[in-house]
Amino acid sequence: MKYKLKDGVSFNLINKKSTKKFDFDLSDYYNKETRIFEFPKGYVAFSLMGDVFNTFLFPLDLVEEIKDVKD
């Protein structure tokens, strides 16, 4: 699954909140051009990013799931 930051939502504000509340910097996993998050491969980073999504981004409806389109 891939998730995209919704239009009108500022990544900088989201990342500041994530760093402050969860001590997790999202910038290594976010593409500013596509606005898509890539989940990390390592367990610890994956788990921390999951916490950010489950307790912050999903409840506030700040991201949307995107489906891969096959040609």
C-alpha positions in Angstrom: 0.0 0.0 0.0 1.1 3.5 -0.7 -0.2 6.7 0.9 -0.3 10.2 -0.5 -0.6 13.4 1.5 -3.9 15.1 0.7 -3.9 18.3 -1.3 -3.8 21.4 0.8 -1.9 19.6 3.7 1.5 21.0 4.4 4.2 18.4 4.7 6.4 20.8 6.7 3.8 21.2 9.4 3.1 17.5 9.4 6.8 16.7 9.7 7.3 19.2 12.5 4.4 17.6 14.5 5.7 14.1 13.8 9.2 15.1 15.0 7.9 16.8 18.1 5.3 14.2 19.1 6.9 11.0 17.9 10.6 11.9 17.5 10.4 10.6 14.0 11.4 12.6 10.9 9.3 11.7 7.9 11.4 13.5 5.3 13.5 10.5 4.3 10.3 8.6 3.4 8.4 11.4 1.6 8.6 12.5 -2.1 7.8 16.2 -2.3 7.0 16.0 -6.1 4.6 13.1 -5.9 3.5 13.7 -2.3 3.7 9.9 -1.7 5.1 8.2 1.4 7.4 5.2 1.0 7.5 3.0 4.1 10.9 2.1 5.4 12.3 -1.5 5.2 13.7 -1.7 8.7 11.5 -2.9 11.6 12.1 0.0 14.0 11.6 2.8 11.4 8.6 0.9 10.0 7.1 0.6 13.4 7.6 4.3 14.3 6.2 5.4 10.9 3.2 3.1 11.6 2.6 4.9 14.9 2.7 8.3 13.2 0.1 7.1 10.6 -2.2 5.2 13.0 -2.3 7.8 15.8 -1.9 11.0 13.8 -2.3 10.9 10.0 -5.2 8.5 9.7 -7.4 9.9 12.5 -7.1 13.4 11.1 -7.7 12.2 7.5 -4.5 13.8 6.2 -3.5 11.0 3.8 -5.2 8.9 1.2 -4.4 5.5 0.0 -3.4 5.2 -3.7 -3.6 2.2 -5.8 -0.9 1.2 -8.3 -2.3 1.4 -11.8 -1.2 -1.3 -14.1 -0.8 -0.4 -17.7 
